[in-house]
Amino acid sequence: MLHPITGPVLQAEEVVLHNRSKDDTLETDEFKNFFLRSLVGNIILPGNVLSLSYFGRSCSLLVETIRGEDGVTLQRPAPPAGPDTEESSVINSVLDSTSADLSLQLSMLTVDDDDAAPGTPGEPGPAASTPRRPAPALSLSSPCTPSYNSQNPSAGPEEPAVSLESSSEQTDKSSTAPPCGALSTDTFYCLTCSTKVSFKGKAGQEDTEAEDKRSKVTYSMIGGLSSQLDVIRETIELPLKRPELFSNYGIPPPRGVLLYGPPGTGKTMIARAIANEVGAHMTVINGPEVMSKFYGETEARLRQIFTEASQRRPAIIFIDELDALCPKREGAQNEVEKRVVASLLTLMDGIGSEGHSGQLLVLGATNRPQALDPALRRPGRFDKELEVGVPGAAERADILQKQLSSVSCSATDEELVQLADAAHGYVGADLTAVCNEAGLHALRRALGGSHATTSDQQLMGTVTVTLQDLQWAMSAVKPSAMREVAIDVPKVRWSDVGGMEEVKLKLKQAVEWPLRHPEAFTRMGIQPPKGVLLYGPPGCSKTMIAKALANESGLNFLAIKGPELLSKYVGESERAVREVFRKARAVAPSIVFFDEIDALAGERGSSSGSGGVGDRVLAQLLTEMDGIEQLRDVTVLAATNRPDMIDKALMRPGRLDRIVYVPLPDAPTRLEIFSLQFRNMPVADNVSLDDLVTQTNKYSGAEITAVCREAALLALQEDIKAQHIQARHFESALNAVKPRIPDSLIQSYISYQQRHSGGLCFF
């Protein structure tokens, strides 16, 4: 006679699966969450084969172990050895279940009153059977279940044994005893959202705890963010670990924390470290991934994620790229974005109303906090906003030391500090890329030409990252914030610029001194200059001086040509100016070089008929240089031929502090320019430098260079195989290249210099 099972169904606390599909991508947190969502509420047994479809891929999973909330552990034992029994036949004999029919098949398990284990005194225990297929015996191990003494049968009744057999194929075995180790309980277990899912390795049970420990991110692995971690411990860790403190004192715990800052600064790494340090369950939401084209599905996904997290407290919901999920509603492109924002606002308000006692927290990360909906940033939702900015020199040194702590590195701490000082604008991700590139460079050096003869063991003892490897990697990896605007600065040094000693000194005072001697400025109670204007006749090396300054100082150099910022669209020109200074602040200390600034910052009111775009761009430039938001560690270097065209508001101290006149080269400067040109030219002995210097009076530096180039071309024109440039070639070149700067223009520069001489030497 058949009877339904009446035993209890408890929650499964942990399930160990065997990945029969041999697909490593299934052993991820995303698939585990999908697995639980698909099979929540279903009853499973060890030995069940679960078939799922995950993004169009067929997945086959074998249930190895089930641990219930009552402490009982059910295991699938290894099949007995024998010629007629193989593991493949055992696996194929289990209940072939899916998420749709698993509970239905388990409900067909019945009890046969006629079956009992032989040799057992007392009332025979029932045995459950199914008329479908046989399954392997199920073993039971529990620390709280009393053991049965086979030598003393009267000590207690035998628990009912469960065996899955087939009446159609093995009806003759219905009266036999179950094998040793068979299941001796009538309790079943079902999957819930809080069930822990793990996978058994292919070569036996892995030490998952050791592997998790290696892969976990902890606070000690994060470098350069000590101040942010201190705030996190106070704001996030304390409410999650000790919520009773907040409830006792009546302090509402924070519901959300917003991390914002440039890409690559460590926002996601901080979120993972928080979850690991606190021991909380972490759910990651990537903003664009939850969006769906179907009506209401996005909001349903958000509600489901919050419900699951609330069942697994303490829990953290980490929303990456929050600006993609919750933009400003007034600028939303469609109604879906507005509904998603409203849903998230409602869910975050519900965190406090459901009495979670601070054990559910929403952590958001974004690169664009200004793009978020204002209702999301008010207290009660994202209570705390924490900036994760570009690291300074000390933070960069800390990051490098922690990145290189696990590898063989011969660089000393002092050398790493010097390397960090030169890594202006590098964020944590950039420094990690530098260390990876240095490791690859060291590996290539160790391999050399012996790719086939060197073993791994030999390489492990010989590969060492040196300071030269790190320096090479620094030249190969540029700061991520500079990749859009980074230029290849020519290797121009101060020695390549002939003369101009006074100009060089003033630029060094404005740019290099504040970086190398900041304590001197603090001692004197002054601020370093914010801007330098180079003006003078065309061809007098103003742009070349800027290149030499960028190369010698080692700062991040952003070169902006005045007209390229102007746009025909309203507001785009001002946005371009803001973007330039935003990038300069992100990679500070830096230099922003405006060439031909008179085209960008002309006198206000002079650009009639252009819709006032010039005035708006100038106003934006003035605000960026000396507005409410202070410009720190960013030097503005400008060059122009028409200083009289620049608006007076830009020329005042506090914006362009130093106004430097770059005159026509004098005799010593011309001599140095010719000497520099002759270093790479085969000049005959009959060429007199003094005569050339005398004959090139009122020549600019560019015109002197043109004289040398013209003389070389004349020598080649005379004989293509010529080995030297003769004096007659220079005489002909001087007749061909005449000074093009009129005396009236020089006189106007001198007059301007006399009127504005007060700005020459003032900080």
C-alpha positions, 0 to 999 in steps of 0.5 A, a space after each residue: 500500500 502506498 502512502 505520501 511522505 509526511 516528514 518535515 521539509 526544512 531549509 537547506 543551509 548549504 549545497 555542494 554541487 558537481 559541475 558536470 558541464 565542465 564550464 568554469 564560468 558557471 562557478 561564479 556568484 552571478 550563476 549561483 544567484 541565478 541558480 537559487 532564483 530558478 530553484 527556490 522552494 524546490 526539494 532536492 536530494 543528494 544525487 539529483 541531476 539538475 538541468 538548467 539553461 543559463 543564457 542559452 547554455 545547457 548546464 548539468 549539475 550533480 548534487 553532492 552534499 546537502 547540509 540542513 538548518 538542523 545540522 544534518 548533512 546528506 552526502 552522495 557516497 561513492 558507488 561500490 566497486 564492482 564489474 557491474 557498477 560504474 559511476 556513469 550508471 549511478 549518475 544516470 540512475 538518479 532523479 533527472 530533475 529540472 526546476 519545473 518538475 523536481 518537486 513533482 518527482 519528489 512528491 511521488 516518493 512513497 512508503 511500502 509497509 511490507 519492506 523492512 531491514 532484515 534482522 531488525 527486531 521490533 516494528 519494521 521501519 518503512 522504506 520509501 520507493 519510487 516507481 521510476 529509476 534507482 538512485 544511489 544510497 544516501 548517507 547521513 552524518 549528523 553531530 546531533 543524531 543519536 547513533 544506532 548500536 547494531 549490537 544492542 537492537 533494543 537500545 532504540 528503534 531503527 530510523 526508516 531507511 530511504 532508498 530510491 529504487 525502480 519497481 519496473 526493473 528491480 521489483 525483486 529487491 523491494 524486500 531487501 535491506 538498504 545498503 550500509 550507510 543508507 539514509 536513515 531520516 524522513 526529513 527533506 530539504 528545500 532551496 531558499 534564497 539564503 542557501 550557500 552554493 559551492 562547487 566540488 572540484 574535478 580532482 576531489 574536494 577543493 580547499 575552498 576556504 583557503 582559496 577564498 582567503 587568497 582571493 578576498 580583498 581586505 583593507 590591508 591590500 588597499 594602498 593610499 586610501 587610509 583616510 577613506 578607510 577610516 571613515 568607512 570603518 566608522 560609517 559602514 563597518 560599525 553599523 553592520 558589525 554592532 547594530 545594537 549600539 545604534 539601537 540602544 542610543 537611538 541613532 539611525 544607522 546609515 542606509 547608503 554611502 556614495 563613493 565618487 571619484 575618477 575611474 581607477 581610484 579603488 571604489 569597487 575594491 573598497 566595496 569588496 573589502 567592506 563585504 569581506 571584512 564585515 562578513 556580509 553578503 554582497 550583491 553587485 548591481 552594474 547599472 546598465 545590466 539591470 535595464 530591460 526593454 520589457 515594461 516593469 521588468 527593471 523595477 521587478 529585478 530591483 525589488 527582487 535584489 533588495 528582497 534577497 539581500 534582506 533575507 541574507 543580512 548582514 548584506 551590502 547592495 553595491 550599485 556600480 555606475 549608479 549614474 547610468 541607473 539613476 540619472 536626473 529625472 528632468 533630463 531622462 530620455 524616456 519614462 523607464 529611467 524615471 520609474 527606475 529612479 522612483 523604484 530605487 528611492 522607494 526601496 531605499 526608504 523601505 530599508 529603514 521602515 522594515 527594521 533592518 537595524 542597519 544590517 542592510 546597506 546600499 553602497 553606490 559608486 559613480 564617476 559623475 556625481 553631478 549627474 545623479 538625481 538630487 532626491 537620491 543624494 539627500 540624507 536618509 538615502 545616501 547619508 554619506 558621500 565619500 570622495 575617492 580622489 587621485 592619490 598624492 605622492 605618499 599614497 602612490 608610494 603606498 600603492 606601489 609598495 603593496 602591489 610589489 609586496 608579493 613579487 621579487 623586487 630589488 627596488 628599495 623603499 627610497 627608490 619607490 618613493 622617488 618613482 611615486 613622486 614622478 608619477 603625477 596623475 597616476 591612479 591606483 589602476 594605473 600603478 597596478 598596470 605599471 607593476 604588471 608591465 614591469 613584471 612582464 618586462 622582467 620576465 622577457 629579460 629573464 627569458 631572453 632567447 631561451 624560451 624552450 630550454 628554461 623551466 618554470 622552476 628556474 625562472 622563478 628564482 631568476 625573475 626579479 623586478 628592478 628599478 629599471 623595469 619600473 621606469 620602463 613601465 612608467 614610460 609605457 603606461 600613461 595616466 588614464 585621465 591623460 589618455 584623451 589629451 596626452 601629447 608626445 612632448 618633444 625631448 626639448 631641454 633647456 640646453 636646446 633653447 639658445 640664450 633666454 636665461 632671464 626667461 628660463 629663470 622666471 619660468 623655473 620660479 613659477 613652475 619648478 620652485 613651488 614643487 621642489 621648495 613648497 616650504 619656502 612659499 609657506 615660510 614666506 606666506 605667499 601663494 605660487 603664481 597661477 599663470 605665466 604669459 609669454 609674449 613677443 614677436 613671432 619666431 622667438 621660441 615661445 612655444 619651444 620654451 613651453 616644450 622645454 618647460 614641460 619636459 624639464 619639469 616632468 609635469 603632466 602637460 596639456 597643450 590647448 590651441 585657442 581656436 580648437 575650443 570654440 564650437 558653433 553649438 551654444 554652450 559647447 565652448 564653455 563646456 570644453 574649457 571646463 573639461 580642460 581644467 577638470 582634467 588638469 585638476 585630475 592629473 595635478 600637478 600639471 601645466 595647461 598651455 594655451 597657444 595663441 590665447 588672444 584668439 580665445 580671450 580677446 577683449 570683451 565686446 570686440 567679438 560682434 556678430 558671433 553671438 557673444 561666444 567669445 565673452 562667454 568663453 572668457 568668463 568661463 576661463 576667468 572663473 576657472 583660473 580664479 573663481 570660487 573653486 580654487 585652482 591648486 597645483 595647476 599652472 596656466 602657461 599662455 603664449 601670444 603675439 598680440 598681448 594688447 588684444 587680451 582682456 584686462 581681467 585676465 592680465 591681473 595678478 591672481 590669474 596671469 601673475 607673470 607677464 614675460 617679454 620674449 624679445 628678439 635674440 641679442 648677440 650672445 643668444 644668436 651665438 648660442 643658437 648658431 652653435 646649437 644648429 652647427 652641432 648637427 651640421 657639417 660646417 666648413 672651417 671658413 665659416 665665421 660664427 662672429 660674422 654670422 652673429 653680426 649679420 643677423 641683427 634683428 633676426 628672430 630665432 626661427 629666421 636664424 634656423 631658416 638661414 642655416 637650413 637654406 645654406 644647407 640646401 644651397 650646398 646640396 643644390 650645388 653638389 648633391 654629394 657635398 660634404 661641407 657647408 661653405 661660407 658662401 652658402 651662408 652669404 647666399 642664405 642671408 640674402 634670401 632670408 631677410 628679417 620680417 619683423 618691422 621696427 614698428 612692431 618691436 617698438 609696440 612690444 617695448 611700449 607694452 613692456 614699459 606699461 606693464 613692467 610691474 607684472 614681470 617680477 611679481 608672484 
